[in-house]
Amino acid sequence: MEKTTASKRADPINGDVNLNCWQKNENAQCLRVECESGRQFLFPYGYFKGADFVPGTDADTIELFFKIQNRIVSIKGRQLHELFVAFQNLSVEWIKSSPPKYRPLTKNNSTHIESIQVATLTEKPDANGAN
């Protein structure tokens, strides 16, 4: 079953604009992450280690941890709780940030991704300086 979380809104100048920033799919095998730079990543859910949700007054943050290359995906935006719950079921097919020029068109109560960063976690040395 697929569910799209944001709706299309008409832009009188450019025609219809797709404001979806994520898609749910109960049968998703992996997560596709689309970055603003155009770079894309596929993260198989078999390598998913866990997630962290931090609500905020200005923005929420979700951090996803994957065993594959010790990667962390950091998502910042508004109203991210529904997205976080979908990660609980491993049912998010793809995510991408909302285009900046169309962010004012999103409803205050709809999920809105402002930025996505993918990084590699580095091992921290223990108290004795060994890894």
VMD Tcl script that draws the C-alpha trace (Angstrom):
set ca {
  {0.00 0.00 0.00}
  {1.40 3.39 -0.97}
  {0.60 6.65 0.72}
  {1.74 10.07 -0.34}
  {1.86 12.52 2.53}
  {1.75 15.95 0.95}
  {-0.59 17.16 -1.72}
  {-0.14 18.82 -5.08}
  {-0.92 22.50 -5.19}
  {-1.42 24.56 -8.30}
  {1.12 27.25 -9.08}
  {-0.52 29.75 -11.44}
  {2.80 30.58 -13.12}
  {4.50 27.20 -13.43}
  {1.53 24.80 -13.38}
  {1.17 21.98 -10.86}
  {3.99 21.60 -8.35}
  {4.64 18.35 -6.50}
  {5.26 19.21 -2.85}
  {5.67 15.62 -1.65}
  {8.79 15.23 0.44}
  {8.36 11.55 1.29}
  {6.44 8.49 0.29}
  {5.22 5.56 2.32}
  {5.26 2.02 0.96}
  {4.53 -0.92 3.26}
  {6.66 -3.18 1.01}
  {9.75 -0.95 0.82}
  {13.01 -2.92 0.83}
  {15.23 0.14 1.10}
  {15.15 3.88 1.65}
  {16.07 6.22 -1.23}
  {17.49 9.55 -0.03}
  {17.55 12.41 -2.54}
  {19.84 15.29 -1.60}
  {19.51 18.86 -2.91}
  {22.84 18.46 -4.72}
  {21.28 15.75 -6.88}
  {23.20 12.97 -5.14}
  {21.05 9.97 -4.21}
  {21.59 7.11 -1.76}
  {19.92 3.73 -1.28}
  {19.92 2.32 2.23}
  {18.68 -1.29 2.54}
  {16.45 -1.67 5.59}
  {18.44 -4.80 6.52}
  {21.25 -2.41 7.58}
  {19.00 -0.08 9.62}
  {20.28 0.24 13.21}
  {17.83 2.74 14.69}
  {16.49 6.27 14.71}
  {16.28 9.29 16.98}
  {13.50 11.90 16.92}
  {14.05 15.30 18.53}
  {11.03 17.62 18.44}
  {11.72 21.34 18.45}
  {9.85 24.62 18.47}
  {11.36 25.83 15.17}
  {12.25 22.48 13.60}
  {12.19 18.75 14.31}
  {15.13 16.45 13.67}
  {15.24 12.77 12.77}
  {18.54 10.92 12.71}
  {18.69 7.51 11.03}
  {21.59 5.15 11.70}
  {22.70 2.49 9.22}
  {25.38 -0.21 9.63}
  {26.38 0.13 5.99}
  {29.56 2.27 6.05}
  {28.48 3.65 9.47}
  {26.17 6.16 7.77}
  {23.87 8.63 9.48}
  {21.04 10.43 7.70}
  {19.99 13.66 9.40}
  {16.58 15.11 8.47}
  {15.44 18.56 9.60}
  {12.00 20.02 9.05}
  {8.51 20.62 10.45}
  {5.91 18.09 11.55}
  {8.25 15.11 11.20}
  {6.52 12.86 13.74}
  {4.39 11.07 11.11}
  {7.56 10.37 9.11}
  {9.32 9.04 12.22}
  {6.43 6.65 12.94}
  {6.65 5.39 9.34}
  {10.35 4.61 9.92}
  {9.25 2.52 12.91}
  {7.50 0.20 10.44}
  {10.36 0.44 7.87}
  {7.78 1.70 5.39}
  {9.35 4.87 3.98}
  {10.24 4.40 0.32}
  {11.95 7.76 -0.35}
  {12.63 11.18 1.17}
  {13.75 14.49 -0.30}
  {13.76 18.09 0.86}
  {10.98 20.41 -0.21}
  {12.02 22.95 -2.86}
  {12.81 26.22 -1.00}
  {10.69 28.44 -3.23}
  {7.58 26.31 -2.57}
  {8.01 25.83 1.19}
  {5.58 28.67 2.01}
  {2.84 26.71 0.19}
  {2.97 23.77 2.60}
  {0.32 23.62 5.29}
  {1.45 24.23 8.86}
  {0.30 20.74 9.88}
  {1.90 18.82 6.99}
  {5.32 17.21 6.91}
  {7.94 19.52 5.46}
  {11.60 18.52 5.05}
  {13.98 21.49 4.99}
  {17.29 19.64 4.74}
  {18.80 16.18 4.53}
  {22.44 15.40 5.27}
  {24.21 12.07 4.87}
  {27.45 11.60 6.78}
  {29.79 8.83 7.89}
  {30.14 8.35 11.63}
  {33.70 8.09 12.85}
  {34.65 5.93 15.79}
  {35.41 7.88 18.94}
  {38.51 6.80 20.85}
  {37.96 5.44 24.35}
  {39.43 7.04 27.47}
  {42.82 5.40 26.81}
  {43.02 6.74 23.25}
  {42.51 3.34 21.60}
  {39.77 2.65 19.03}
}
mol new
graphics top color blue
foreach p $ca { graphics top sphere $p radius 0.5 }
foreach p [lrange $ca 0 end-1] q [lrange $ca 1 end] { graphics top cylinder $p $q radius 0.2 }
display resetview
